[in-house]
Amino acid sequence: MLNLRKVSPLGLVVLLLAGCRQDMHDQPRFKPFAKNDYYADLRSARPLIDGTVARGQLHEDTYLYTGMVGDSIAPGDYMPFPVTEEILDRGRMRFNIYCAPCHSRLGDGNGIVPAHGFPRKPPSYHIERLRKAPLGYLYGVITHGFGIMPDYSAQISPQDRWAIVAYIRALQLSQNAATADISPTQPMPSLMPQLRGVPGSGATLPEIVRQSARTADRESK
């Protein structure tokens, strides 16, 4: 066994340097967009193999990601997943962030952006054409934009786009519902929402106790 005490300092330096290799630092590589004579097209950056799918981008559910039925260009008129209270809450939150500045929180097109001089006011969601529009059409407008409205595909995930669509339809029903549309078990007029803790101050939103939570509280008592 090598006794390091008998090795001179110079010899120790030589041993250490012998163990240092630059293979990992100076390994062969292609510089981006550089010319490379190895390939016939002289490109170092190679095209993707046919059928390559990036991780997380395997969009097997076509309707979820396009809003179109099958291979057609016809928008569907159904949700790709069940609409729950949580989905509507998520849609309301995303709608208030991305849509309400132009469309207003009521969806009537009187948002703060057109109120401050934007040249074109968006249409109201409550006109007959948009009340009858398929759900897939509304999803497509969010995904691809329409007119001077830009697309929001980069800002809003597909699941959140559908949540917004569900909330828009709820807004439309809230402004155009008939008495016959109300469930017989729904009290008229509707009960005031119960708040948990102190009401919102304007800077914070009030926390509303959900109906299911109120029922559970009554049963526990």
Protein Blocks (a to p, Z undefined) as FASTA:
>chain_A
ZZfklpcfklmmmmmmmmpccklmmgccddehiacfkbmnlpabdcddehiacehiacfb
lmlmnopahjbfbdcfbdfbdcdfklmmmmmmmmmmmmmmmnopnonopafklmnopabd
cddfkbmklmmpcfklmmmmmmnogajbccfklmpcfklmmmmmmmmmmmmmmmmccfkl
pcfklccdddddddehjadehjaccddddfklmmmmmmmZZ
